[in-house]
Amino acid sequence: MSPGTGAALRLLAASVDAKAVAEIGTGCGVSGIHLLHGMRPDGVLTTVDSEPEHQQFARQAFRACDFASNRARFIPGRALDVLPRLADSGYDLVFCDGDRLEVMEYLAESLRLLRPGGLVVFEGAFANGRTVDSGPQPTEVLRLRELLRAVRESPELVPSLLPVGDGLLCAVKR
């Protein structure tokens, strides 16, 4: 994750005064650190990843940044199996950095999870420039194009595409 993307995540979490954030794709914890820095001091990050070792790395990174252990809830498993168990309208922000083939399903789950005024953010919206390339593209890029179109056309969302890192697709739920 680029420093600019991290700074944008921090800003976005702060802008919605985030107390509850769901993250799809824990990775090494870099995005989680930025989100936690932007969240309220009593905020909790719920992070989902199918790779337990990713969550272990993130746990260590959060500790190294002096975040209290109760600031993050780690849920191992495939996002589309875990997300349905999370509370409807219980989140201020949902950050999606998981399987690009599942972005449309992540959008549907995010809309259910977000409170009105909440924010959904997708990392990698540019797919290294491939979402605007007119040539034949792999399925993951076609799914991203479908996501971009769905977010742009949804009456439920107020979208923006931030040109930081590999693109942050953001949308506020009405």
One Martini backbone bead per residue (centre of mass of N, CA, C, O) as a GRO file, in nm:
protein
  174
    1MET     BB    1   0.096   0.036   0.023
    2SER     BB    2   0.070   0.352  -0.013
    3PRO     BB    3   0.101   0.642   0.154
    4GLY     BB    4  -0.148   0.775   0.019
    5THR     BB    5  -0.350   0.553   0.083
    6GLY     BB    6  -0.316   0.559   0.388
    7ALA     BB    7  -0.398   0.856   0.426
    8ALA     BB    8  -0.680   0.822   0.307
    9LEU     BB    9  -0.787   0.617   0.510
   10ARG     BB   10  -0.754   0.791   0.757
   11LEU     BB   11  -0.940   1.018   0.658
   12LEU     BB   12  -1.197   0.849   0.611
   13ALA     BB   13  -1.230   0.748   0.900
   14ALA     BB   14  -1.247   1.035   1.024
   15SER     BB   15  -1.491   1.151   0.851
   16VAL     BB   16  -1.692   0.918   0.997
   17ASP     BB   17  -1.621   0.858   1.287
   18ALA     BB   18  -1.499   0.575   1.336
   19LYS     BB   19  -1.595   0.275   1.530
   20ALA     BB   20  -1.677   0.077   1.283
   21VAL     BB   21  -1.472  -0.162   1.104
   22ALA     BB   22  -1.449  -0.331   0.794
   23GLU     BB   23  -1.216  -0.586   0.671
   24ILE     BB   24  -1.113  -0.704   0.351
   25GLY     BB   25  -0.815  -0.799   0.401
   26THR     BB   26  -0.547  -0.798   0.605
   27GLY     BB   27  -0.279  -0.897   0.559
   28CYS     BB   28  -0.014  -0.724   0.732
   29GLY     BB   29  -0.177  -0.442   0.847
   30VAL     BB   30  -0.150  -0.165   0.707
   31SER     BB   31  -0.443  -0.073   0.667
   32GLY     BB   32  -0.525  -0.107   0.965
   33ILE     BB   33  -0.342   0.110   1.079
   34HIS     BB   34  -0.468   0.346   0.926
   35LEU     BB   35  -0.754   0.309   1.027
   36LEU     BB   36  -0.695   0.328   1.333
   37HIS     BB   37  -0.579   0.621   1.320
   38GLY     BB   38  -0.871   0.737   1.215
   39MET     BB   39  -1.013   0.639   1.445
   40ARG     BB   40  -1.150   0.612   1.716
   41PRO     BB   41  -1.024   0.525   2.027
   42ASP     BB   42  -1.292   0.312   2.053
   43GLY     BB   43  -1.237   0.159   1.807
   44VAL     BB   44  -1.324  -0.122   1.578
   45LEU     BB   45  -1.153  -0.372   1.400
   46THR     BB   46  -1.278  -0.585   1.146
   47THR     BB   47  -1.091  -0.868   1.030
   48VAL     BB   48  -1.068  -1.048   0.714
   49ASP     BB   49  -0.914  -1.379   0.656
   50SER     BB   50  -0.798  -1.684   0.504
   51GLU     BB   51  -0.508  -1.616   0.635
   52PRO     BB   52  -0.368  -1.667   0.939
   53GLU     BB   53  -0.082  -1.540   0.893
   54HIS     BB   54  -0.180  -1.257   0.834
   55GLN     BB   55  -0.307  -1.208   1.113
   56GLN     BB   56  -0.045  -1.242   1.270
   57PHE     BB   57   0.107  -1.006   1.146
   58ALA     BB   58  -0.101  -0.790   1.225
   59ARG     BB   59  -0.094  -0.828   1.527
   60GLN     BB   60   0.205  -0.744   1.552
   61ALA     BB   61   0.175  -0.463   1.425
   62PHE     BB   62  -0.028  -0.348   1.629
   63ARG     BB   63   0.153  -0.383   1.875
   64ALA     BB   64   0.392  -0.204   1.765
   65CYS     BB   65   0.169   0.047   1.765
   66ASP     BB   66   0.001   0.032   2.046
   67PHE     BB   67  -0.250  -0.134   2.019
   68ALA     BB   68  -0.503  -0.249   2.157
   69SER     BB   69  -0.645  -0.562   2.150
   70ASN     BB   70  -0.955  -0.437   2.142
   71ARG     BB   71  -0.926  -0.290   1.841
   72ALA     BB   72  -0.918  -0.596   1.728
   73ARG     BB   73  -1.090  -0.824   1.504
   74PHE     BB   74  -1.026  -1.159   1.423
   75ILE     BB   75  -1.141  -1.328   1.117
   76PRO     BB   76  -1.137  -1.629   0.997
   77GLY     BB   77  -1.192  -1.647   0.647
   78ARG     BB   78  -1.417  -1.623   0.414
   79ALA     BB   79  -1.581  -1.345   0.347
   80LEU     BB   80  -1.860  -1.475   0.235
   81ASP     BB   81  -1.890  -1.633   0.517
   82VAL     BB   82  -1.862  -1.393   0.733
   83LEU     BB   83  -2.034  -1.135   0.667
   84PRO     BB   84  -2.330  -1.250   0.732
   85ARG     BB   85  -2.254  -1.236   1.058
   86LEU     BB   86  -2.278  -0.943   1.046
   87ALA     BB   87  -2.411  -0.645   1.124
   88ASP     BB   88  -2.657  -0.460   1.047
   89SER     BB   89  -2.571  -0.132   1.036
   90GLY     BB   90  -2.270  -0.160   1.213
   91TYR     BB   91  -2.107   0.034   1.004
   92ASP     BB   92  -1.895   0.304   0.888
   93LEU     BB   93  -1.677   0.108   0.746
   94VAL     BB   94  -1.570  -0.048   0.432
   95PHE     BB   95  -1.285  -0.247   0.346
   96CYS     BB   96  -1.174  -0.354   0.014
   97ASP     BB   97  -0.902  -0.625  -0.019
   98GLY     BB   98  -0.974  -0.867  -0.207
   99ASP     BB   99  -1.124  -1.055  -0.421
  100ARG     BB  100  -1.192  -0.944  -0.742
  101LEU     BB  101  -1.420  -1.161  -0.810
  102GLU     BB  102  -1.600  -1.043  -0.535
  103VAL     BB  103  -1.693  -0.735  -0.549
  104MET     BB  104  -2.005  -0.752  -0.577
  105GLU     BB  105  -2.048  -0.899  -0.308
  106TYR     BB  106  -1.913  -0.685  -0.131
  107LEU     BB  107  -2.111  -0.463  -0.195
  108ALA     BB  108  -2.366  -0.596  -0.086
  109GLU     BB  109  -2.258  -0.635   0.204
  110SER     BB  110  -2.187  -0.340   0.261
  111LEU     BB  111  -2.474  -0.223   0.242
  112ARG     BB  112  -2.571  -0.387   0.489
  113LEU     BB  113  -2.348  -0.293   0.703
  114LEU     BB  114  -2.415  -0.004   0.657
  115ARG     BB  115  -2.475   0.293   0.750
  116PRO     BB  116  -2.600   0.577   0.715
  117GLY     BB  117  -2.310   0.751   0.593
  118GLY     BB  118  -2.141   0.539   0.506
  119LEU     BB  119  -1.831   0.371   0.392
  120VAL     BB  120  -1.702   0.255   0.085
  121VAL     BB  121  -1.386   0.075   0.004
  122PHE     BB  122  -1.178   0.028  -0.288
  123GLU     BB  123  -0.900  -0.137  -0.379
  124GLY     BB  124  -0.770  -0.125  -0.707
  125ALA     BB  125  -0.950   0.023  -0.941
  126PHE     BB  126  -0.723   0.034  -1.180
  127ALA     BB  127  -0.549  -0.215  -1.236
  128ASN     BB  128  -0.296  -0.084  -1.361
  129GLY     BB  129  -0.494   0.054  -1.601
  130ARG     BB  130  -0.705  -0.178  -1.703
  131THR     BB  131  -0.996  -0.039  -1.674
  132VAL     BB  132  -0.919   0.162  -1.942
  133ASP     BB  133  -0.851  -0.059  -2.124
  134SER     BB  134  -0.964  -0.177  -2.446
  135GLY     BB  135  -0.865  -0.441  -2.417
  136PRO     BB  136  -0.833  -0.740  -2.332
  137GLN     BB  137  -0.947  -0.894  -2.022
  138PRO     BB  138  -0.958  -1.012  -1.731
  139THR     BB  139  -1.198  -1.096  -1.511
  140GLU     BB  140  -1.113  -0.900  -1.281
  141VAL     BB  141  -1.147  -0.644  -1.457
  142LEU     BB  142  -1.443  -0.684  -1.531
  143ARG     BB  143  -1.541  -0.668  -1.237
  144LEU     BB  144  -1.442  -0.380  -1.184
  145ARG     BB  145  -1.615  -0.248  -1.400
  146GLU     BB  146  -1.881  -0.337  -1.278
  147LEU     BB  147  -1.841  -0.188  -1.014
  148LEU     BB  148  -1.811   0.099  -1.119
  149ARG     BB  149  -2.092   0.106  -1.250
  150ALA     BB  150  -2.267   0.036  -1.001
  151VAL     BB  151  -2.179   0.274  -0.825
  152ARG     BB  152  -2.249   0.504  -1.023
  153GLU     BB  153  -2.570   0.398  -1.060
  154SER     BB  154  -2.641   0.419  -0.767
  155PRO     BB  155  -2.889   0.558  -0.556
  156GLU     BB  156  -2.736   0.472  -0.273
  157LEU     BB  157  -2.482   0.638  -0.392
  158VAL     BB  158  -2.178   0.839  -0.334
  159PRO     BB  159  -1.924   0.879  -0.559
  160SER     BB  160  -1.555   0.814  -0.574
  161LEU     BB  161  -1.233   0.853  -0.742
  162LEU     BB  162  -0.921   0.800  -0.611
  163PRO     BB  163  -0.582   0.900  -0.721
  164VAL     BB  164  -0.450   0.661  -0.534
  165GLY     BB  165  -0.241   0.461  -0.615
  166ASP     BB  166  -0.470   0.210  -0.747
  167GLY     BB  167  -0.723   0.316  -0.639
  168LEU     BB  168  -1.015   0.466  -0.480
  169LEU     BB  169  -1.326   0.342  -0.418
  170CYS     BB  170  -1.588   0.558  -0.319
  171ALA     BB  171  -1.888   0.539  -0.095
  172VAL     BB  172  -2.185   0.676   0.008
  173LYS     BB  173  -2.448   0.601   0.206
  174ARG     BB  174  -2.783   0.715   0.206
   0.00000   0.00000   0.00000
